[in-house]
Amino acid sequence: MKKIKLIFPLLLAITMNVFAQNSNNDPKLAGSQLLDADNHALILIDYEGQMAFAVQSIDIQTLRNNAGLVAGTSKLFKVPTIVTTVAEKSFSGPLFPEIKEYYGDESTYIDRTTMNSWEDKRIVEAVKKTGKKRIVLAGLWTEICITLPALSALEDGYEVYVITDASGGVSKEAHDMAVARMIQAGVVPITSMQYLLELHRDWARAGKYVEVTNLVKKYGGAYGLGIDYIGTMSGWIKEGGDKH
């Protein structure tokens, strides 16, 4: 096992070196619609227990994993992130642990009474302070607490993206119709893994390689399992473990 632990970092180093030798990569060729760490702000909305209890559009564990992946991604790439709750201490309860893991300072949360966070002046001011005209939303419930601020921000001249698999509604129909309504209005739908990989986008970014793969192993489901699998199996094969 000790040999495996030593081999895996070596494999990572070799892989990063191979990618780093690629001189063909030019991020300036990327389309303007793509997200990167510097061109948007993220708003995480109402990831609270009481809100999650009613969610039926997505399995709760999957929702939690996706929320953790989004929060971890924004923290890793230093995306300006606003965390907001609704009636936290009187009704909806504390944030998901997967959010608090990366954004644990409760003094920075904006606790609202409005279902539409865009009707809370503190949210609008917080977004303005980021200086970003593109915002990404994720949270609960899709049909109210995501749709309403998404449509409101659009009317105020913002580009709006919604991470659909890190959001959930009280039924599949409620979630699906909310997403359809937002798309018709001009919102861009994306997914949680897409969010991570669109920001990372280049495996030659050796400075983020290990952090990205660790995040995927923790919250990336089957993809993360595959990363762990290949690293472990490569170590066993080099040890001669494939000989029976």
N, C-alpha and C positions, 0 to 999 in steps of 0.2 A: 504493500500500500504506500510505503514511503517513496518507492521508486515512481509510482504513478503520480504522486503529488509533485514530484520533481519534473517528470516528463511533461505534464500538461502545460505548465508555464513555458517550457521550452518550445512546445508546439505552437502556443500562442505567439511567442516571440518570432518564430520562423514565419508563421502566417502573416503577421503584421509587417515583417520585413519584405515579404514578397509583394504585398499590396503596396507598400510604400515606394517600391521601385518603379511603379507605374507612373510614367511622366505624361500620359495621355489625358489625365483627368483635369478638367477645367470647369469649376463650378459656375463660371460666368455664362456657360452655355445653357444652364438650367432655365426653364420657363418661369415667367414672373408670377404665375399662379401657385407655384410650389411654396410650401411653408419652409422657413428656416428659423433658426433660433433668434434672429434679430428682427423679423418682420411682422411679429404678431404678439398679442397678449392672450393669456389663457384665463378663463373664468371657470372655477369649479363650484358647482351650485348644488347645495342641499344634499350632500352625501351623508345623510343622517338615518339613524335606525328606524324611526317612525315612518319616514318616507320610503325606506326600503321594504318595510313589511308588506306594503300593498303592491309592490312591483310584480307583474306577471309576464312581462314581455321577454324576460331574460332570466336565466338561472342566477341566483344571488351570488354564488361563489364565482361564477364567470364575471358577473358585474364587478365584484370586489377586485378580482385579478386585473380586469381592464382598467378600473379606476386607479389601482396601484401602479400599473404600467404608465398611465398618462401622468400621474403625479410625479413618479420617478423620472420620467422623460423630461418634464418641464424643469425639474430641479437640476438634473444633470446638465441640461443645455442652458440653464440660467434664463429661462423664459420668464418675463414679468407675469406673475401669477396672482390672481385675486381669489381668495377663498371666502365664500359667503354661505351663511346658514339662514334658516328661517325658524323663528321661535325656538332657538336651541335649548334653552333651559326650562321652558314652560310647556313644550309639546314634542318637538321633533327629536330631541336628544343629541348626543355627541356625534361628531364626525366619525366616519369609517376609520379604523386603525390604519388602513392602507394610505389614507390621505394624511393623517397625523404623523405618520412615519417620516414624511418629507416636509410637512408644513405643521409643525407642532406648536408654534407660538400662537396661542389662542387670542392674544391681544390684537393680532392682525386680522382676525376674522371679522367680517361685516355681518352682523346678525340683523335680519330684517323682519318686518311684518308683512311686506308686500309679496304676493305670489310672483309678480313680474319684477325681477330684480332691477330692471331698467327704470322703474318708477321710484327707486331709492336713489336720491341725489348722490349719496356717498359712492355708490357703484359707478355711476356715470363719471364722477370726478376722479375716481381711482383709475378708470380706463383712460381718461384724458391725460392724467399725469404720466402714463406710460409712453405717451407720444405715438402710439401705434394706431393705425387706421384699419387694421385687420385684427379680428378677434376670433378666438376658438372657444366654443362652449361645450361643457359636458356636465351631466348631473341628473337629478331626479325632480319631478317627473318630466318626461319628454314633452308631453302634450300641454303642459302649463309652464313649468319653471324653466324650460329650455325654449319652447316655441315663442312665448311672449317676449322675452328679451331679445331673441334672435330677430324677430320681425321689427321690434322697436329700434334696434341698433341699425338694421338695414335702412330704415327711414331716416336715420340720423347720418347716413352717409358712410357707414362702416361696411367693410367686407366681412362676412360672417361664415365661419366654418363650424360644423357640429360633429362631435365624435359620437356616432350613433350607437356603437356597441359598448360605450362607457356611459350610456344613458338608458333609462328604463321607464316604461309606462305602466299604468294599472291593468292594461291588457295588451295583447299583441296588436290588436286593431288600433287601440289608442296611440301606441308608439308609431305604428306604420303610417297612420293617417297624419300624425303630427310631422313626421319626416317628409311625407309627400307634400304637405302644405308648405313647409319651409323651403323645399326644393323649388316648388312652383314660384315662390317669392324671390328666389335667388340665392338661398343658402347653399353652401357646398358641403355635402356629407363626406365624412372620412371615418376611418376606424382607428382603434387604439394602437394596433401594431403598425398600421400605416403612419400614424403620427410619429412614432419613434423612428421608423426607418426613413421617413421623409426628412426628418431633421438631421439624422446621421448621414445617410445617403452615400457615404464613401468609406469603404472599409480601410482605405489608406489613412484615415484619420486615427493614427495609432494612439493618440492621446485619449481617445474615448472608447477604443476597441474593447478593453477589458470591462469597463463600466457598463457599456451597452450589452455585452453578452451576459454579464452577471444579472442585469435587470431582466433580460429575456429569460434567463434560467429561472428566475424567481417568479415572474408574473406572465411569462409568454406561453404557457400551456405546452402543447405538443412541440412547438418550435424550440422552446427552451429545453425540453426533454431531449430533443435531438442534439442540441449543442453539448449538453452534458454527456450524452451517449457517445458521441464521436470522440470527445476528449478522453473519456474513461476507456473505451475500447482500444483506442490508439496506444494508450499506456499498457494495457494488458497484452496487446500483440507484440509490442517491443519487449515485454517481459518474457515472451514465449508462452503466454497463457492460452494461445490458440492451438497448442499441441496437446492432443489427448491420447 
